[in-house]
Amino acid sequence: MTIYQASVTAPVNIATLKYWGKRDKDLNLPTNSSISVTLSQNDLRTLTTASCSSDFKEDKLWLNGKNENLQTPRTQACLKDLRKLRFELEESNSNLPKISNLNLHIVSENNFPTAAGLASSAAGFAALISSIAKLYKLPQDMSELSKIARKGSGSACRSLFGGFVAWEMGNLENGEDSKAIEIASINHWPSLKAIILVVSDDKKDTPSTSGMQLTVKTSDLFNYRIKEVVPKRFEEMKKSILNKDFPKFAELTMKDSNQFHSVCLDSYPPIFYLNDTSKKIIKLIEKINSDQKEPIAAYTFDAGPNAVIYYDEKDEDTILSEIYKYFGDVDGWNDKKYKFEQNQKINGVSKVILTSIGGGPKQVEESLINDQGLPK
C-alpha cells in the first residue's frame, strides 16, 4: 500500500477584536474585520496527519479518536479548493504523482477541550488546511490558504499565522479579499503572555454559528458596533500593537470583549456565554488594574465562559500572585507558587493554562496514522 502523508501542528488564536456575524454564510464572510493573538503551541495545539492512497475507499476523518463527519458543506468546500489547486499543479508538471483525486484519511488530535470556547475549530481547520497543503505540496502563501481555511471556520484563517493577526473582512462578494494577514510577528512583542482560566470544558449551549445568525437578525446594538465602533477600533488596536502600548491594547481588548457580550445579550432571545465565575474574574482583573493605577492585565472572553488574560512578562508576578489567591488550588500552575487564600477562593475554574504568544502552523515528523492508513 502506497500512502502519501504529511503532519502539521496548528495553534489556537484568541481574538482581541472580535469577529461576530456573517454577511455570507456559505463563504463565511464576516460583517467586520478582526484582530487576534496566536498562542504558543507548547500549550494549545491541534496535530493533524493528512494522508491519501489509491487503497482508501472514501474520505474519512478521525478527531480525538472518534470518527467524524467529513461530508459537511464547510469541510467539503475546503477539500474542493485544495484538490483543485493540487490538480492544477499536476496539470502543469507531468512528473508529479496524480494524487488530487485520491481519497483522504485525516487524523486529528487536540491537546485541549474541544468546543468549549477555546477556539478548537480555529486550530482544527488551520491544521487540516495546512496538512493537506503540505501533502499536496502547494505553494505556501498563508494569506491565500487563509481564504480556504476561512470557509471551514472563520477564525481558522487567523491561525495560519503566528504573532498578531488581522482578518480583513474584504468587500468583494466572492470573498477573494477576505483573508488573514500578519500585523506583527512573534518576535515583535515576545514578552506578551497569557493565563487562561478554564471555567468550563463542557460544550457550549449556543454554538457560535447559530449565535451569530441570531445576533445579526435581532440585535440593534450589533449594527452600531460593526458600522461605528469596529472600523475605528481596528486601526487603534493595530497601532497599539505596533507601538507595544500595553495599557491602550488592554483597554481596547477589554472594551471589545464587553461589547461583544453586550450584543449577544441584546440578541432576542438573549445569548449568555459568560457565567457568574466569568463575572467574578472580570471584577478581579479590574481590581488588579485599579490597584496599579493603569491596565497591566487585559481579560477577553470568546463565545464561552473561559477567561483569557493577557499581560506583559514584566508584570507577571504582580498579576499571577493576585490570581493565585483565588485559584491557587487549581491544576496548571506548573512550578509557580504564591500565597493561596482559601477564604477568597472563587469556585468554577477547573484548570489554569499558562501560555505565551506563539508561532503559526509547522510541519512535524510525528504521524497519527499507521501503515494501513488508520489512526494509530
C-alpha angles and dihedrals in degrees: 000000000000112000124183113202147166132185127209136175119214131191138236116246124201117206119232090183105040130232109214123155136032129232090192118028097192096050093035092234112171129228090225142021118255142198129213145177118231113225128217117277089216086078108022124025147130118228115203132181115197117195139170135192140165086239094062110102098201143355110280136181129196119190119189090341096311127109107243133194110266093178098081114127092242095053092043090053090055094047092048092054094046093047090049091054091049091048090053090053091050091049091053095045119039092191093068117099112252100244102136091093097045121108117256132229111198123186120188136180131187122203090208137052114293121230094003096118094273096117094257093154091053093054091038098054092039089055092044094051094042095047093050090045088055091045090052092041091232121174106273102231096148095198089056092047089047089066088060094044089051090063090058098044123350096224091046090079088068092053090067089078136053127224117019118353137189124202104206108211094214127202106236117108092226092056096236092135096044102098146124124261132181115253095184134349128244088261093059095073107006093160092069110112138174141207118204119205106202102214095173135003091190121113109269121254096232115038114224095246096054090039091056093049092051093048094049090049101045114018119097091188090057094069091051090050097053096041104037110018111033101051091055094040091050091061093041093051093048088052093049090052094048090048092043086230100163099181091055093041089051094048093050093045094052094043091051093049089050093049094047090056089044092059089047088054090046090057116102113263091024122249117222117198097154121071134192092278090052090053092050089052090053090053091048093053091046089053092050091051093045092051090051093046090232138051110277095155129046123198123202131177125198123197093313140051097266116116123222111193119193123201141157117258092241089066096044100110093045092053101037094046089057094046090046090060089067103031105025093122093057122101121255106056091113107193096342113121127182135146114297116203110203092194090059096046116138113211124216104060113110100180144009121217117196110200145146143212112302148189133262130263118317134192115242136188095229111105128200096199131078128221090277092058093251130120113283 
